[in-house]
Amino acid sequence: MKIRKNIIWCVTWIVLLLQLDILGGIIPFFGDSIAWKVEMLLVVFDSIYAILTLSKNGTLSRYRLLNMYIVIYICCLIGISCFTVREGVASVDHTIMYAKYYFSAFLVYPLLYLEQRYGTEKSFMESWLPVAALSLCFRMLNCIVYDAAGVAFFPTLIAAQVRGGHSTSICGAIENVFLIYSFYLLLKCGKGLTKTKIKYLIYVIIGLVYSIRFVGSRIMIVSLIASMAILWYGKQERGAKKMIAFSIGVMAIVIFMQTPFYDDLLQTIQGASSSVNDIYDGNSMSVRLYSLASLEKNWNGKPMGFAFFGTAAFKRFFLVGSNDDLGYLGNWYTMGWYCVPMIVLLIAGYLYTSIRNFAKNNVELLYAILIYLLTTGISLSCFDLARIDVIPFLLLILQTWRENRDELEVLEYDG
């Protein structure tokens, strides 16, 4: 018997469609500026309503550590926002406009509610995957049309840069969770080619094509490969198969080091510098080094300010540098100590839970995401503006990984 959908279900899915740009990026009359304002109000309303509902049914107390993290997260957000305004870095309106992106973390409570209420029919993440796949297909189509005709159907979905001779899409993080989780579910399927297995295989292919061809971030691709390798290795049985899996992994690394992709990655790192003259050569690592050097040069022991990017002070000395993709170090320069609890507690949560539950079912998913958080932190921090909307998904997985259903391993062959 299907459970009737309620207001939390409706509002949450509207927010998710906005996050994936299916509403804000694809529907013409729902522009990006309107979409973000609507999303902020909906996230606040949805989160408060979900918290009250979870509290009423007595399940909110189950998430004691999550609740503590969110309280600390809010305190840090308020602290850096007040600092930004008090130091005159940005106006109140500009700071609020910047801070609203970080409200998405509160969406973890509606997601937990949906998992509790509707998870018996299908887990939330399984319901979300086809919608995310559709979004990625729209983005890939957008890039193809733009390369062919010079016109973008959905301008907000274009990253405004050329990589490998073609336009690229936005380098977010939700797309990476989509790929990792799809691969995780694919590995949980039983032997034989079933409809369910084909479905997850298609999701994985979509995720890989999107990440490699239409985003092309080298560090992100390496992080995804490492995370997927951890997932695959964790699903192998103990003993001989473990050794075989390890051997195959080593051989895969050796083969990878012989590819042009590895040479390109190595040249990017070795040829990078923080010189202004070098950043026009198309070396993205040089842009990052120049950006970090500029931040360090203007560092006076205080954070640059939460809404520092885009202000007159930023434009005065940051003539060419990047305002994103600077990793956890970039978060530190702009947010100071306020960002440390946000980042460290999230990583520590995955690390502690992984170690505590070593060798248990589904724990390989935690290891995979932990590897992803550590490797992408070099330049693609999940706390950057472009990727902050992945935080509720990371918090959700950390809370519900035990509840991931194992029947996928023994799915019937009718799919």
Salt bridges, closest charged atoms under 4 A:
ASP21 OD2 - ARG139 NH2 3.84
GLU87 OE1 - LYS302 NZ 3.82
GLU126 OE2 - ARG405 NH2 2.71
GLU175 OE2 - ARG139 NH1 2.36
ASP264 OD2 - ARG218 NE 3.22
ASP324 OD1 - ARG387 NH2 3.38
ASP325 OD1 - ARG387 NH2 2.63
GLU364 OE2 - LYS235 NZ 3.71
ASP384 OD2 - ARG387 NH2 3.01
GLU403 OE2 - ARG62 NH2 3.40
ASP406 OD1 - LYS188 NZ 2.98
GLU407 OE2 - ARG405 NH1 2.97
GLU409 OE2 - LYS188 NZ 3.85
GLU409 OE2 - LYS235 NZ 3.15
